Amino acid sequence: MANWILIGMGLSLLKLGDVLMDILWEDSAVLLDNKDLLIGDLHIGLEEKMRKSGYRLIRMHRKLLAKALNLIDRTDARRLIILGDLKDSIGNPTDNELYQIDEFISELPVPLVVVLGNHDGGLRNFLEQKGVQVYSSSGFLDSGYFLFHGNARPGDRASEAEMLIACHWHPVVRIKDKTIYVERAWIKAPTIYGPPLLMMPAFNDILGGATPDEINEPYLDIEKAEVYTYDGTFLGLWEQIKNKFK
Ligand SMILES: [Fe+2]
């Protein structure tokens, strides 16, 4: 199995077959083959739900768009691929969500591909009418990578990939000091399909998430998963470190 190669500045490079994968750790993003920029879990419209709990947050799509535009510019990406949960509501989109998503899409300088997440109900037609290429949550194989959301199992061709990449879990670790704080994490776990699964942290930085112990997928060996902090520091295999991070 290929190993991570640290090349400094928080960037890791992995070569699988003929395809390069750059992990943009602190950006919650991956660049594939120097052209496809992957992000996921934007949860546009989250502020509507938060408002019902008493939190008054501003609309987030401009901030998320600025982050995405900066990354596209820095990496010279030619395509943006969102691995699900573009919006927050699980059912049909609200008018507020459609307004924000429309603005987000219309200002992107590159074509957009969306793998639907479990929060993207009722969004397919809207996206397709805007010229977005849309895949179901079970994902697709592209250039040696199988890209899916994570709420459903990966599709039939997962075993043909060198690496599976998904979002969905918003992985985090709980770090204990004088207090306990939660930090986004990257996880690489063995799977029954052969290729490992890279779980990406959420692109929206105010979301909560699941610790490795809370990720219960029958096709993953979470005990043998490699756990990395948000900045790319390797913490260890989950079975070796979990007592420190519970
Ligand atoms: Fe999500």
Residues whose N, C-alpha, C, O or C-beta is under 5 A from the ligand:
A	BS01	LIG	D41 D85 H168
